[in-house]
Amino acid sequence: MSASLRSVEGQDEASILREIQSALLGLRFGSVEITVHNGQVVQIERKEKFRLQQPTPRNS
């Protein structure tokens, strides 16, 4: 997992919503967690799960 530091100072509501939308983009299984401190969004975390399907059994 990688983390990137982004400046929150001076960000408006639209840019925060774009970041949340970006975290949701392409997410099939998982979650997006938004951390708020003193009424401001300070962190957006994306957790993605990959579901592996079991191979179908062969009848011999």
N, C-alpha and C positions, 0 to 999 in steps of 0.2 A: 504494500500500500504506500502511496506517496502523498505528501502534503505540500501545499503551496501557500505561501504567506501573501495575502492581498491586503492592500490598504482599505480600511473601512471609513477612515476619516474623510468627510466630504462626500460620501456616497449618498445618493438620493434613493428614494423608495424604488424607482424604476430600475436602477442598476442592481439593487439587491434582488428584486424579482427576476431579473435576467439571470443572475447567478443561480437562483433556485430552479428556474426553468432549465438552465444548462445542466444542473445536477440530475434532473428528472429525465432529460433527453436520452432516449435509448434504453432506459432502465426497464427490464422485464420482471425481474424478481429481486426484491431488496427493499431498502428504505433510504429516505433522506431525512437527516436530523438537523434541525435548526436550533442553535444555541443563542439565547438572548441574555444579555447582561445589562442591567440598568436601562432597560427599554430599548436597547440597540442590538441588532443582529451582529454577533461577533464571530460566529463559526457556522459553516454549512458542511455537513459530513455526509458522504454517500457510501452506502454499504451495498455491494452487489453480490447476489448469490447466483451461482451457476448450477442448474439442475441437470444432472446426468440421467439419461433414461437407461433402464436395464435392457440388455439385448433380449429379443424375443426368443424363447426356447425353441430349439429345432426338434421336430419329431422324426426319429430315424426308423 
